[in-house]
C-alpha cells in the first residue's frame, strides 16, 4: 500500500530534506519514526528537495508499507518526531502515485523582516537597510519573470541540470505592515536548485540600484549569468503549497 503524508517542518536544525552522510536530514528523521511505528524499514520520497535551513509549511511525501496503518498512526508518529517536524495527514493513494513527479504546482514564500525581532530570527531575514530599497523596482522584477520560461541565471552553479525551464504562475511582493515585513510569493510547476533565493537576491539588488531591470532581462533572454548574484539566507524561505490532480 502507498500512502501520502502531509507535514510541516522548521529546517534550522537540518541539512535539508534529503538524507546525507554525517548530517541530520528531515527525510532520515521521518524514516526512523515511521519505521518504529510500522515495525519495518521505510523509505520515504518527498515532493522535492529543500536546502539546509529552508522551512516547509506544507510538504508532501509518500511511502510504501506492507502493513495497514493503525488508527493511532498520527498520534504515535508525532510523539516520536522532534518538535520541529509534524505530520498532519495521511491518506492511501494508488500504487503509482508519486509525491515528486505527480506534483504540478509548488509555491514558496520568502520573508524579509523590516525590524529586528528576536521572535522571528529563524523564520525571516532581517534586512536593516530596507529603507534604501525601491519596492516598486523589486515588484517589477517579479513581473518580468512571468515573461520567461527558462531561468539559467537563477540556478546554482554546478547544478548538473540539462534543462532550465519552469512555468511560473506567480511572482510578486506583498507588504505586511502589521508584521513589519515584506513577503515574496512565487508559484511554478518546478524550481531549479537555489532558484528562489537567487531571485529574491536579484530583487534586492535591483531595489538597491546594484542591478537594473534591463540587466535581468538581458540575462534571461540570453540565458547567461548576472553580473551580480546574491543568494539570500535560507531561513527566510518556506515551501507553502504543493498541488496534485488527485
ABEGO torsion letter per residue (X at the ends): XBBBBBBBBBAAABAEABBBBGBBBAAAAAAAAAAAAAGBBBBBBBAEBBBBGBBBABBBBBBBBABBBBAAAAAAAAAABBAABBBABBBBBBAABBAAAABABBBBBBBBBABBBAAAAAABBBBAAAAABBAAAAAAAAAAAAABABAAAABBBGAGBABABBBBABBBBBBBAAAGBBBBBBBBABBBBGAAAAAAAAAAAAAAGABBAAAAAAAAAAGBBBABBBBBBAAABBBABBBBAX
